[in-house]
Structure formats: structure tokens, C-alpha cells
Amino acid sequence: MEALGVAAFAIQIVDFGAKILSKANEITRRGKTIDQKALTDITQDLEKACKNLGQSLGPAGHDPDDNPIANLGIECQAVAAELLTALKKLSGVVGQSKWRSFRQAMLTIWRAEHIEVLERRLDGFRQQLILRMLESLR
């Protein structure tokens, strides 16, 4: 039974190492992982859409009931900015050293949960904005 536990642990170590090396290779070649690039593009687009929405609706007041769509847009922009900052810290430069790419791959894995939390919050704002806009069309 003990040998099975050791074998399972060894497989986990090999799997973790393979993930790190794969991400490090992507960062060396592209400056960031494909997932980071896609998430950055989507977040920038949503941030821009919220900014445009806020400009077309006018400034949000201090009372959330005044203009809930504009207020949601402001909150969405704040979370988007936080997510973009976190993603930028995980990005590298194309052709950077393998050691630096390895370190950034480790950071990417360690900070994955934080990125996912921000991503879920941003998606929640997106869903709420859609609901509010559909509601305003009635």
C-alpha cells in the first residue's frame, strides 16, 4: 500500500513538472500563455465596452438606484483593471531567458486561483449588465 502512495506522489510530481515546463516554454516563445492572451483580450474588450457604456449613459451618481447600469459598468471596469494588472505581472517578453520563463510559469500556477476569482467576478458583472440592459429594454 505504501508503494502505491509513493508511485502516486511521483506521478503528481512529474505531472506538475510537465505543466510548469509547458507554460515556461509558451512564455519563452510568446511572452505569455495562450490562456493569458485570450483572457487579456476579453478583459480589455469588456473594460472598453463598460467605459463606452458609462460615457453614453452619463456619470453615475452616489445613489446606486440613480443609474444601476452605469454603476455596474464602473465596478466592472475596476475588476477588469485589477485582472489586467494581475495578468501583466504574469507576462514575460518574447525570447526571455528560460529561467525567467520558468519563474513566471511557477507564478502563473501559484496565482491561478486569484486570477480565476477575478475572472468569476468579472463574469458576474457581465451577466448583471446584460440582465440590467435587457430589463431596461422592456
N, CA, C and O of each residue as an XYZ file, in Angstrom:
552
protein
N       0.830     -1.191      0.000
C       0.000      0.000      0.000
C       0.876      1.258      0.000
O       0.556      2.255     -0.647
N       1.984      1.189      0.737
C       2.897      2.316      0.813
C       3.547      2.597     -0.543
O       3.762      3.754     -0.905
N       3.852      1.551     -1.278
C       4.471      1.701     -2.607
C       3.516      2.399     -3.564
O       3.952      3.174     -4.415
N       2.227      2.136     -3.438
C       1.227      2.776     -4.275
C       1.174      4.276     -3.992
O       1.047      5.079     -4.916
N       1.268      4.647     -2.739
C       1.294      6.064     -2.357
C       2.506      6.776     -2.905
O       2.402      7.907     -3.379
N       3.649      6.134     -2.848
C       4.885      6.715     -3.378
C       4.778      6.871     -4.892
O       5.208      7.885     -5.442
N       4.210      5.878     -5.564
C       4.049      5.942     -7.015
C       3.096      7.079     -7.401
O       3.352      7.810     -8.357
N       2.001      7.223     -6.656
C       1.040      8.301     -6.933
C       1.701      9.660     -6.739
O       1.488     10.574     -7.535
N       2.492      9.795     -5.696
C       3.199     11.046     -5.433
C       4.174     11.357     -6.568
O       4.271     12.501     -7.013
N       4.891     10.341     -7.031
C       5.849     10.525     -8.127
C       5.140     10.967     -9.401
O       5.645     11.819    -10.132
N       3.982     10.394     -9.667
C       3.208     10.782    -10.856
C       2.750     12.231    -10.739
O       2.789     12.969    -11.723
N       2.318     12.649     -9.556
C       1.899     14.034     -9.341
C       3.064     14.998     -9.575
O       2.888     16.053    -10.184
N       4.240     14.636     -9.095
C       5.428     15.481     -9.280
C       5.754     15.615    -10.767
O       6.032     16.712    -11.250
N       5.719     14.504    -11.483
C       6.008     14.525    -12.917
C       4.971     15.363    -13.656
O       5.333     16.138    -14.542
N       3.689     15.228    -13.314
C       2.616     15.996    -13.951
C       2.792     17.489    -13.683
O       2.670     18.306    -14.596
N       3.077     17.839    -12.438
C       3.293     19.239    -12.075
C       4.489     19.811    -12.837
O       4.427     20.930    -13.347
N       5.563     19.051    -12.914
C       6.746     19.488    -13.647
C       6.465     19.680    -15.128
O       6.956     20.628    -15.741
N       5.678     18.786    -15.697
C       5.324     18.907    -17.113
C       4.505     20.162    -17.365
O       4.710     20.839    -18.373
N       3.577     20.483    -16.464
C       2.767     21.705    -16.605
C       3.651     22.949    -16.548
O       3.496     23.869    -17.351
N       4.569     22.967    -15.598
C       5.463     24.118    -15.462
C       6.321     24.277    -16.706
O       6.444     25.383    -17.234
N       6.909     23.198    -17.176
C       7.763     23.281    -18.365
C       6.979     23.698    -19.601
O       7.487     24.448    -20.434
N       5.755     23.220    -19.725
C       4.908     23.589    -20.855
C       4.595     25.087    -20.828
O       4.695     25.770    -21.847
N       4.217     25.585    -19.652
C       3.921     27.018    -19.520
C       5.180     27.862    -19.730
O       5.126     28.910    -20.373
N       6.304     27.408    -19.191
C       7.562     28.146    -19.362
C       7.938     28.222    -20.838
O       8.405     29.260    -21.309
N       7.740     27.145    -21.556
C       8.036     27.128    -22.990
C       7.139     28.112    -23.740
O       7.610     28.842    -24.612
N       5.850     28.133    -23.404
C       4.920     29.080    -24.024
C       5.340     30.523    -23.733
O       5.340     31.367    -24.629
N       5.696     30.797    -22.484
C       6.087     32.155    -22.094
C       7.353     32.566    -22.826
O       7.473     33.718    -23.243
N       8.302     31.645    -22.993
C       9.536     31.957    -23.717
C       9.232     32.303    -25.169
O       9.791     33.253    -25.717
N       8.341     31.525    -25.792
C       8.046     31.735    -27.215
C       7.102     32.904    -27.471
O       7.275     33.627    -28.452
N       6.101     33.105    -26.603
C       5.060     34.095    -26.871
C       5.044     35.277    -25.918
O       4.396     36.284    -26.203
N       5.728     35.181    -24.817
C       5.692     36.241    -23.814
C       4.608     36.022    -22.772
O       4.650     36.622    -21.699
N       3.638     35.167    -23.077
C       2.569     34.803    -22.140
C       1.926     33.531    -22.646
O       2.134     33.135    -23.793
N       1.142     32.885    -21.788
C       0.473     31.662    -22.234
C      -0.709     32.026    -23.119
O      -1.177     33.165    -23.112
N      -1.182     31.056    -23.874
C      -2.327     31.280    -24.751
C      -3.545     31.677    -23.922
O      -4.304     32.559    -24.323
N      -3.739     31.037    -22.776
C      -4.863     31.367    -21.902
C      -4.772     32.800    -21.405
O      -5.779     33.506    -21.363
N      -3.580     33.236    -21.029
C      -3.400     34.614    -20.562
C      -3.700     35.603    -21.677
O      -4.321     36.637    -21.436
N      -3.269     35.300    -22.882
C      -3.513     36.183    -24.034
C      -5.009     36.312    -24.287
O      -5.516     37.421    -24.460
N      -5.721     35.185    -24.308
C      -7.162     35.213    -24.552
C      -7.894     35.969    -23.442
O      -8.774     36.783    -23.724
N      -7.540     35.706    -22.194
C      -8.189     36.379    -21.070
C      -7.892     37.869    -21.077
O      -8.763     38.677    -20.758
N      -6.677     38.236    -21.437
C      -6.326     39.655    -21.539
C      -7.160     40.338    -22.612
O      -7.700     41.420    -22.378
N      -7.272     39.729    -23.775
C      -8.052     40.316    -24.872
C      -9.521     40.486    -24.490
O     -10.115     41.535    -24.741
N     -10.102     39.456    -23.885
C     -11.512     39.516    -23.482
C     -11.725     40.589    -22.414
O     -12.691     41.350    -22.468
N     -10.817     40.638    -21.450
C     -10.943     41.610    -20.358
C     -10.797     43.034    -20.880
O     -11.543     43.921    -20.463
N      -9.855     43.267    -21.779
C      -9.691     44.598    -22.362
C     -10.938     45.010    -23.144
O     -11.355     46.167    -23.082
N     -11.529     44.077    -23.872
C     -12.739     44.372    -24.637
C     -13.902     44.714    -23.715
O     -14.638     45.667    -23.970
N     -14.072     43.942    -22.648
C     -15.148     44.219    -21.697
C     -14.922     45.540    -20.982
O     -15.866     46.297    -20.757
N     -13.678     45.819    -20.626
C     -13.360     47.094    -19.972
C     -13.699     48.266    -20.895
O     -14.263     49.265    -20.450
N     -13.359     48.145    -22.164
C     -13.662     49.197    -23.152
C     -15.174     49.352    -23.341
O     -15.681     50.470    -23.431
N     -15.890     48.225    -23.399
C     -17.346     48.275    -23.555
C     -17.999     48.968    -22.358
O     -18.931     49.754    -22.528
N     -17.513     48.678    -21.152
C     -18.061     49.321    -19.949
C     -17.764     50.813    -19.944
O     -18.602     51.618    -19.538
N     -16.581     51.177    -20.393
C     -16.216     52.593    -20.466
C     -17.124     53.318    -21.458
O     -17.627     54.403    -21.164
N     -17.332     52.723    -22.631
C     -18.215     53.325    -23.632
C     -19.654     53.406    -23.133
O     -20.349     54.391    -23.383
N     -20.095     52.372    -22.431
C     -21.442     52.355    -21.869
C     -21.602     53.484    -20.855
O     -22.607     54.195    -20.857
N     -20.602     53.641    -19.994
C     -20.652     54.706    -18.998
C     -20.682     56.088    -19.627
O     -21.379     56.976    -19.136
N     -19.939     56.280    -20.701
C     -19.931     57.571    -21.388
C     -21.281     57.856    -22.050
O     -21.742     58.998    -22.060
N     -21.909     56.824    -22.598
C     -23.191     57.041    -23.262
C     -24.336     57.241    -22.272
O     -25.335     57.882    -22.597
N     -24.191     56.693    -21.064
C     -25.243     56.840    -20.054
C     -25.065     58.071    -19.183
O     -26.000     58.481    -18.496
N     -23.901     58.654    -19.200
C     -23.631     59.789    -18.334
C     -23.033     59.312    -17.028
O     -22.955     58.108    -16.784
N     -22.610     60.243    -16.183
C     -21.942     59.863    -14.935
C     -22.901     59.178    -13.965
O     -24.084     59.510    -13.890
N     -22.366     58.229    -13.238
C     -23.140     57.539    -12.210
C     -23.190     58.416    -10.965
O     -22.208     59.067    -10.609
N     -24.326     58.423    -10.321
C     -24.481     59.222     -9.112
C     -23.988     58.476     -7.888
O     -23.462     57.366     -7.971
N     -24.177     59.120     -6.755
C     -23.771     58.481     -5.498
C     -24.795     57.447     -5.054
O     -24.471     56.522     -4.309
N     -26.019     57.606     -5.511
C     -27.079     56.665     -5.160
C     -27.128     55.558     -6.217
O     -27.372     55.846     -7.389
N     -26.900     54.297     -5.825
C     -26.881     53.202     -6.801
C     -28.189     53.041     -7.567
O     -28.203     52.467     -8.655
N     -29.288     53.543     -7.008
C     -30.571     53.434     -7.695
C     -30.707     54.452     -8.821
O     -31.576     54.304     -9.680
N     -29.862     55.488     -8.832
C     -29.923     56.505     -9.887
C     -29.681     55.899    -11.258
O     -30.486     56.087    -12.170
N     -28.594     55.184    -11.410
C     -28.233     54.608    -12.694
C     -27.491     53.292    -12.458
O     -26.261     53.257    -12.488
N     -28.237     52.215    -12.224
C     -27.589     50.956    -11.861
C     -26.678     50.407    -12.962
O     -25.670     49.768    -12.659
N     -27.011     50.643    -14.219
C     -26.172     50.134    -15.309
C     -24.821     50.844    -15.309
O     -23.779     50.206    -15.460
N     -24.843     52.161    -15.138
C     -23.582     52.920    -15.107
C     -22.745     52.509    -13.897
O     -21.524     52.389    -14.003
N     -23.383     52.293    -12.759
C     -22.656     51.873    -11.558
C     -22.044     50.482    -11.735
O     -20.915     50.237    -11.312
N     -22.795     49.578    -12.361
C     -22.244     48.248    -12.646
C     -21.058     48.351    -13.595
O     -20.071     47.629    -13.451
N     -21.160     49.249    -14.562
C     -20.060     49.456    -15.503
C     -18.795     49.935    -14.811
O     -17.693     49.501    -15.149
N     -18.953     50.826    -13.844
C     -17.802     51.348    -13.092
C     -17.159     50.221    -12.284
O     -15.935     50.085    -12.266
N     -17.986     49.417    -11.619
C     -17.458     48.296    -10.831
C     -16.783     47.271    -11.743
O     -15.746     46.709    -11.391
N     -17.368     47.034    -12.905
C     -16.797     46.101    -13.868
C     -15.426     46.588    -14.344
O     -14.492     45.796    -14.469
N     -15.311     47.876    -14.607
C     -14.032     48.446    -15.028
C     -12.970     48.274    -13.949
O     -11.813     47.988    -14.258
N     -13.351     48.444    -12.693
C     -12.389     48.302    -11.591
C     -11.864     46.870    -11.500
O     -10.664     46.657    -11.325
N     -12.752     45.897    -11.616
C     -12.334     44.494    -11.544
C     -11.505     44.150    -12.781
O     -10.514     43.427    -12.682
N     -11.906     44.662    -13.941
C     -11.148     44.415    -15.171
C      -9.730     44.980    -15.048
O      -8.767     44.334    -15.460
N      -9.604     46.166    -14.492
C      -8.277     46.763    -14.307
C      -7.428     45.920    -13.355
O      -6.233     45.735    -13.584
N      -8.043     45.415    -12.295
C      -7.327     44.562    -11.344
C      -6.863     43.271    -12.014
O      -5.741     42.818    -11.792
N      -7.732     42.681    -12.836
C      -7.379     41.451    -13.538
C      -6.269     41.700    -14.556
O      -5.341     40.898    -14.667
N      -6.355     42.797    -15.295
C      -5.317     43.111    -16.278
C      -3.965     43.346    -15.597
O      -2.926     42.960    -16.133
N      -3.977     43.974    -14.430
C      -2.740     44.194    -13.675
C      -2.140     42.850    -13.245
O      -0.933     42.637    -13.357
N      -2.986     41.958    -12.756
C      -2.513     40.632    -12.334
C      -1.954     39.850    -13.518
O      -0.929     39.181    -13.390
N      -2.617     39.929    -14.663
C      -2.138     39.224    -15.852
C      -0.839     39.814    -16.375
O       0.028     39.088    -16.862
N      -0.704     41.127    -16.275
C       0.527     41.778    -16.744
C       1.731     41.317    -15.926
O       2.828     41.154    -16.462
N       1.520     41.107    -14.627
C       2.609     40.635    -13.766
C       3.056     39.230    -14.143
O       4.183     38.834    -13.846
N       2.169     38.471    -14.801
C       2.497     37.104    -15.193
C       3.057     37.023    -16.609
O       3.504     35.962    -17.044
N       3.033     38.140    -17.324
C       3.522     38.148    -18.706
C       5.025     38.323    -18.740
O       5.634     38.870    -17.820
N       5.592     37.853    -19.803
C       7.031     37.997    -19.998
C       7.304     38.724    -21.300
O       6.444     39.417    -21.845
N       8.507     38.549    -21.777
C       8.936     39.133    -23.034
C       9.324     37.979    -23.953
O       9.972     37.022    -23.528
N       8.921     38.083    -25.207
C       9.263     37.030    -26.162
C      10.771     36.844    -26.188
O      11.519     37.812    -26.319
N      11.219     35.592    -26.061
C      12.643     35.283    -26.117
C      13.395     35.504    -24.818
O      14.625     35.459    -24.806
N      12.685     35.742    -23.725
C      13.375     35.941    -22.449
C      14.050     34.647    -22.017
O      13.822     33.591    -22.608
N      14.867     34.732    -21.000
C      15.623     33.558    -20.556
C      14.683     32.461    -20.073
O      13.573     32.729    -19.614
N      15.141     31.250    -20.185
C      14.337     30.103    -19.769
C      14.107     30.120    -18.253
O      13.047     29.710    -17.779
N      15.094     30.590    -17.504
C      14.940     30.670    -16.053
C      13.833     31.654    -15.686
O      13.002     31.359    -14.827
N      13.817     32.807    -16.323
C      12.762     33.804    -16.047
C      11.395     33.250    -16.460
O      10.406     33.447    -15.754
N      11.340     32.568    -17.584
C      10.085     31.955    -18.030
C       9.631     30.886    -17.047
O       8.437     30.761    -16.773
N      10.568     30.120    -16.519
C      10.240     29.097    -15.528
C       9.651     29.738    -14.274
O       8.657     29.255    -13.732
N      10.265     30.822    -13.819
C       9.747     31.528    -12.634
C       8.348     32.066    -12.885
O       7.484     31.983    -12.013
N       8.118     32.620    -14.075
C       6.794     33.156    -14.395
C       5.770     32.035    -14.534
O       4.602     32.219    -14.189
N       6.190     30.883    -15.032
C       5.279     29.742    -15.104
C       4.873     29.305    -13.699
O       3.710     28.982    -13.460
N       5.823     29.295    -12.775
C       5.510     28.960    -11.380
C       4.524     29.974    -10.799
O       3.557     29.593    -10.138
N       4.765     31.253    -11.042
C       3.842     32.297    -10.560
C       2.456     32.108    -11.157
O       1.450     32.270    -10.466
N       2.402     31.767    -12.436
C       1.120     31.546    -13.111
C       0.334     30.448    -12.416
O      -0.871     30.581    -12.203
N       1.008     29.369    -12.065
C       0.333     28.259    -11.389
C      -0.070     28.667     -9.971
O      -1.181     28.365     -9.536
N       0.817     29.344     -9.252
C       0.517     29.742     -7.878
C      -0.601     30.770     -7.806
O      -1.382     30.764     -6.854
N      -0.690     31.644     -8.784
C      -1.700     32.711     -8.755
C      -2.944     32.371     -9.564
O      -3.801     33.231     -9.768
N      -3.052     31.151    -10.018
C      -4.192     30.746    -10.847
C      -5.520     30.949    -10.107
O      -6.500     31.397    -10.703
N      -5.554     30.625     -8.834
C      -6.796     30.761     -8.074
C      -7.228     32.227     -7.989
O      -8.411     32.536     -8.136
N      -6.280     33.120     -7.752
C      -6.593     34.558     -7.691
C      -7.135     35.044     -9.032
O      -8.108     35.797     -9.074
N      -6.512     34.619    -10.117
C      -6.956     35.008    -11.460
C      -8.367     34.477    -11.712
O      -9.207     35.186    -12.266
N      -8.628     33.238    -11.309
C      -9.951     32.643    -11.501
C     -11.015     33.379    -10.697
O     -12.137     33.547    -11.175
N     -10.688     33.820     -9.492
C     -11.640     34.576     -8.679
C     -11.992     35.886     -9.375
O     -13.164     36.251     -9.463
N     -10.980     36.591     -9.869
C     -11.231     37.845    -10.586
C     -12.037     37.597    -11.856
O     -12.930     38.373    -12.196
N     -11.719     36.520    -12.545
C     -12.440     36.164    -13.769
C     -13.924     35.896    -13.469
O     -14.798     36.338    -14.215
N     -14.202     35.178    -12.387
C     -15.597     34.904    -11.998
C     -16.324     36.189    -11.605
O     -17.490     36.380    -11.952
N     -15.633     37.067    -10.881
C     -16.261     38.344    -10.505
C     -16.597     39.162    -11.743
O     -17.673     39.753    -11.836
N     -15.678     39.192    -12.683
C     -15.889     39.938    -13.917
C     -17.050     39.339    -14.708
O     -17.864     40.070    -15.271
N     -17.122     38.021    -14.747
C     -18.225     37.367    -15.444
C     -19.553     37.675    -14.758
O     -20.568     37.850    -15.433
N     -19.560     37.743    -13.448
C     -20.771     38.106    -12.713
C     -21.243     39.508    -13.081
O     -22.437     39.731    -13.280
N     -20.312     40.450    -13.172
C     -20.673     41.813    -13.588
C     -21.212     41.820    -15.013
O     -22.178     42.519    -15.319
N     -20.575     41.032    -15.883
C     -21.023     40.960    -17.275
C     -22.458     40.443    -17.339
O     -23.289     40.996    -18.059
N     -22.744     39.385    -16.588
C     -24.093     38.827    -16.569
C     -25.099     39.823    -16.003
O     -26.211     39.949    -16.514
N     -24.704     40.527    -14.949
C     -25.595     41.509    -14.334
C     -25.854     42.674    -15.291
O     -26.974     43.180    -15.363
N     -24.825     43.098    -16.022
C     -25.005     44.170    -17.013
C     -25.978     43.740    -18.110
O     -26.844     44.516    -18.514
N     -25.835     42.515    -18.587
C     -26.754     42.011    -19.611
C     -28.181     41.996    -19.090
O     -29.104     42.415    -19.787
N     -28.366     41.512    -17.864
C     -29.687     41.471    -17.263
C     -30.289     42.870    -17.140
O     -31.450     43.089    -17.486
N     -29.493     43.807    -16.646
C     -29.988     45.182    -16.476
C     -30.334     45.828    -17.812
O     -31.326     46.551    -17.914
N     -29.517     45.571    -18.845
C     -29.809     46.166    -20.155
C     -31.053     45.544    -20.771
O     -31.854     46.251    -21.382
N     -31.229     44.245    -20.623
C     -32.443     43.613    -21.120
C     -33.661     44.123    -20.368
O     -34.722     44.339    -20.953
N     -33.498     44.312    -19.072
C     -34.561     44.839    -18.237
C     -34.952     46.254    -18.665
O     -36.131     46.608    -18.648
N     -33.967     47.055    -19.044
C     -34.252     48.441    -19.447
C     -34.935     48.519    -20.818
O     -35.545     49.534    -21.152
N     -34.831     47.445    -21.607
C     -35.473     47.434    -22.919
C     -36.980     47.171    -22.813
O     -37.726     47.442    -23.754
N     -37.418     46.648    -21.681
C     -38.849     46.341    -21.526
C     -39.663     47.575    -21.414
O     -40.884     47.499    -21.278
